[in-house]
Amino acid sequence: MTDAKTDLISPGNIAKELGVSDGKVKKAIKELGLEPAAKKGVCSFFFRDAVAKIKASVGA
């Protein structure tokens, strides 16, 4: 069984994974209206399935 926390990823890590800037990822998240799955302080974490949506949006 997978741990739910391993399925979460921060926008910064999404940017690194896709090879684009943090700003592009944050803009895509806002445009797509994605809600974070979890928050820790000011940092938001998204489910891994959001990566594909963001990738399509930024054209990476």
HELIX and SHEET records of a PDB file:
HELIX    1   1 ALA A    4  ASP A    7  5                                   4    
HELIX    2   2 PRO A   11  LEU A   18  1                                   8    
HELIX    3   3 ASP A   22  LEU A   32  1                                  11    
HELIX    4   4 ASP A   49  VAL A   58  1                                  10    
SHEET    1   A 3 LEU A   8  ILE A   9  0                                        
SHEET    2   A 3 CYS A  43  PHE A  47 -1                                        
SHEET    3   A 3 ALA A  38  LYS A  40 -1                                        
END                                                                             
